[in-house]
């Protein structure tokens, strides 16, 4: 995806007009001349705050061409530093998951024109507050689909084939392969895979799983997907109870909303197959973690693979970590060099376009 739209952006350099690609050079120059925030120190049109010192250089370099960059230097980002440095900026590349709320917007001031997160999920953003102030908000979905889907398949395999438990056996000198039924897991082949949420990431996971000869895909979403998408993945829309009852694997790939908060609870786990594997690459709060612990400990369900937890970071003494049948990762779904660089590039383009009044490449609303 990224090479396609980067190529488009390059092809329209020098052309103006709102229908062009990312950010036409002539329009940016016009914005520069009209800006009332031109800084004496740099002569550049806009001030942009980057809220994390580890935002990849690809995005920073794009912004530097026409903007004065102010950067939060603390790791983890210090709130006081952020609130001080955000004052008077025209744009913000929100690089972390700190709350983006009225406090931050008030500190920035009324001249703030554009914000983009460097994430797909925006549950840490007070979206109604940003909307109320009529500030364009961007985010970076799609580009992380590949990395997250790859990791989801890894979690499916690791949880179903008992990787974590097997490693603990080695650590504890319990290599017992003289038993014929030692560490038997669940097959992906001929299985039914259910998706709670079946957008870009869910579909990318389903595409990868097709190579494992799964039997069928079920999905639960608010609206039915287009017929051609259903045909491509041999997918069938079902209600939540059917998804729980018929799936051998359930992948949570939905946004966190008031409707999805805690929906995977004891009631849900009691409707799942005892051999079922739950994988969550969405948001930790979609799962009631106490109920999940009980379901795993009692073998009500077979296993779980989690890249997200509640809270994050998870305490090293959390009881989930004591379980053999829970594979838990520290929210690294998009953590590849290429993906993070692409995310920073899209976020930078969003910020630039928002500041000159062009539609963002990837708007959050």
N, C-alpha and C positions, 0 to 999 in steps of 0.2 A: 504493500500500500504506500509506504513512505516514498520509495523511489519514483512511483508514478506521480505523486503530487509535487515532489521536489522538482521533477522534470518539467511539470506544467508550470511551476513557479518560474523556473529559469527561462522558459520559452516566452514568457510574457514581460520580461524585464524591458523597460523602455516604453511599454504601452500603458496608457492611462484608462480610467473608466472603472466603474463599480463592477462591471461584469468580468473583469480580468481575473487572473489567477490569484496567487496569494496577496502580493502587495506590489502594485505597480510603482516603478521608480519615480515616475512623474508625479503621481498622487502623493507619495511620501514627501517629495520635495515641496509640493504645495502645502502639505501639512506643516512642514518645517517652517516655511515662510510665514504661515498664519499663526503659528504657536506663540502664545504670550508667555510661555514658560522657558524660553531659551536661556540657557545658563551661560553666564559670563566666562566661566572657567573652561568650558569645553566647546561652546558654540553649537552644541547639539540641541535638537528640538525638544526632546522629551527626557524626563527622568523616569527610570524604571527601577523598581526595587526587586531584587532576587532574594527570596527569603531563606535560602539555604546555600551554604558555601560549596556544596558538592553537586550542584546542578551541572550536568555535563557541558563541556566547553562549546559543543556545537550550537546549543541554544544561546549561550552567552555571546558568541561571536556574531550571530545574526543580530542580536539586539545592539551590540556595540557599534554597528555600522552607522546608526542614526540616533543612538540614545546614550545618555549618560547613565552608567550602571552604578547603582548603589547595592551593596550586598551585605546580608547578615552573615557574620563571621563565626558565630558561636555554634558549637555542636554538642548536645542538641540545641536547636535555636532558642535563644533566650528571648522571652516575651518582651521584656523591657527594651532590649536592643531593637527588636522588630518594630515595636510601637514608636520608638524614637526615629528610626530610619525611614519609616513609611510616610512621615510627614511631608506633604508637598509633592509627592510623586504623581506622575501621570498614568503609570501602568505598574502592575505587579505580576511577576511570575512567582506564583505561590508554590514553592518547591517541596514543602513538607505537608504534614497532616495536622498542623496546629489549627485551632479554631479560627475560622475566617468569619468574623461576626461584626456586630455593630461597633464593638470596641475598636477593632482594627480599622474599620471604615471611617469612623469618627476621627481617629488619629490621622488618617491619610488626608482628609479634607475634601471639600466639594469639587476640586479640580480633577479628581481621580476619574480616568476615562475608560480603563480596560483592566481586566483581571483574567488570568488563566491559571488553573491548577496544573500540576504535572502528574495527574492521576486520572483513572477512569471514574472511580467512585468519588462522590462529593458529599458524603454524609457529614463531613466536618465543616461544611460551608452552610451558613445561614442563608439559604437561597432566597427566601422571601425578602430578607433585608437587602440583599444585593439588588434584587429585582425592583424593590421599592425605590431605590436610588437611581434606577435606570442605567446601571453600569453593565456593559456586556461582560458575560462570564463564559470562559472557555474551559475545556478539559481535554483529556487525551485518551479516549477509548480507541478501539479498533487496532491501533498500532501495537498494543500489548496482547492482543488476542493470541498470537502464535506462542509467545513465551508462556502465558498462563495456561493455554491448552496443553502444551508439552508437559508442564509440571503437573497438571491435573491427571494426565494419563499415568505419569510416574506415581502419583499418590494412589490411583486405582490399583496399579500393580503391586506397589509396596504394601498396601493394606490387605489386599486380597490374598497375597502370597506370604504374608507374615514376616516381612523383612525385619521390622523392629524386634519382634520376638526372637527371631533367629539370631540376630546380632547379640542380644542379651544372653542367649544360650552359650554362644562362644565366650563372651566376657566372663560368664560364671562357670566355665568348664563343664558345660552340660551338653556336649555334642553326643546326641543319642540316636544316631542314624541306624543303629541296629534294630530299631523299631520300624516296621514296614509302614505304619501310619503316622510317622513323625512329621510334625509341622505341615500337615496337609492343608491346602488353601482352597480358594474358590476359583473356578474357571471363568475367564472373560468370554471365551468361545461359546456361542449359542446362548448368550445371556440377554436379558432385557435390561436396557440402560434407561433410567428415568432422569429427566432433567427438570429441576425446579428453576425455571427461567431458561429460555432457549434463544437468546440473542446471539451476537457475534461470537462471544467466547464459547457458549454452549455448542454452537454449530461447529466451531473449530475443533472442539473436543470430539464431537460425533464423527467428524470427518476422519480424525486420526483413529478412532475406534473401529471404523469400518474395516481397517486392515486386520483387525483381530477376529473377524468373522462373527460379530455379534448378531443376535437374532432380530431384534427390533429396538426402536427408540420410542419412548413415550415422553411427553413433555406437558408441563403445567404452566400456563401463562394466562394473563388476563384476556388476551385476544388470540384467536387462531392465526397461525402464520399463513403466508401465501401458499397456494397449492403446490407450486413448483419447488418450494423449500421442503415441504413435507415429502414430496416425491423423491427429491435428491437424497434425503436422509432416511427414507422409509419411516417417517416419524408420524406419530398419532397424538393428537391433543386429548388429554384425559383430565378428569378432575383430580384433586389432591389425594383423596382417599384411594382412588384407583392407582395413582402413581405409587403410593406407599405400599399397597398390597401386592402389586404385580412386578415391581422392579427388583432385579438382583443387585443392581448398583444404582444409587441415587447421587446425582451431582447437583450441588447447590450452586447456581450461577445467576442469581437474581440480585437486583439492588436491595439495599436495606431501606425499608420504608416502614411506616406505621402498620401496614398490613402484613409485612414479612417478619417483623420483629418477633423473635421467639416462637415462630410457627413450628419449628422442629422441636417438639417437647415430648414429654412422656406419652401423651395421647398418640402422637404421630409415631413414635418408636414402637408402641404396642401394636400398630397396624402393619409394620414392616415384616418382611420375612426374617426368620431367625438367621438365615444365611446371608442377609443383605449387608452390603458395604456402603457406608455413607462417606461422601467426599465433599468438602466445603472449600471452595476457592473464591467465595464472594465476600461476605462480612460475618464476623464472629457472632454478632448479636442476633443473627437469624436463627441460631441454635441456642436452646436452653442448655447451657453447658453442664449444670448439675444433673439434669435429666439424662443427658448423653452419657455422663459418667456412670450412672446407675444402669443404663441400658447396656453399656459395654461390659461393666463389671459382672453383671448377671448373665451375660451372653444372650441377652434378648435380641441383639443384633450382632453380627459376626465381627465387624471391625469398622474403624473410621480413619480417614486420612484428612488432615486439616492443615491448610496453609494460613488460616485465619482463626483467631481466638477472641475471647472476651474475658478479660481485657487484653490489650496489647501494650507493652510486652507482657507475656504470661509469666507469672511468678515461677521460679525454679522449684518451689515447693507445692505447686498446684497438683491436686490429686489426679488429674488426667494423665500426668506424666508418670504415674506409678503403674499404668495399665500396659500390659503386653500388646493389646489389640488396638492401640491408638498410635498412629503415625502422625507426628506433629512437627510442622515446619514454621519458621519465624516470619511468615508473610513475605515470601521471596518470589511470588508468582511472576512478577515482571522484571526480576533482577538478572537481566543479562546486559552486557555492555551495549549491544546494538539497540535493544529495546529502550534502555534509559536514554541513550543519545537521541533516538527518534522521538521519544516523549518530550525531551527538552526542545527539540526543533519545532514540533507542533505547538507547544506552549508559547514559544517565542513568536511564531507566526500569528497565533491568536492574539497575543498582546499587541503586536504591531498593527494588525488590521483593526483591532478595536479602537486604538488611539486615533486613527485617521478616519474612523467612521465607516470602514468597510465591514461586511459580514465576516465573522470569524470562520476559519476553516472548520473548526470543531466546537460549535457553541453548546453550552450546557442547557440552554433553553432558547 
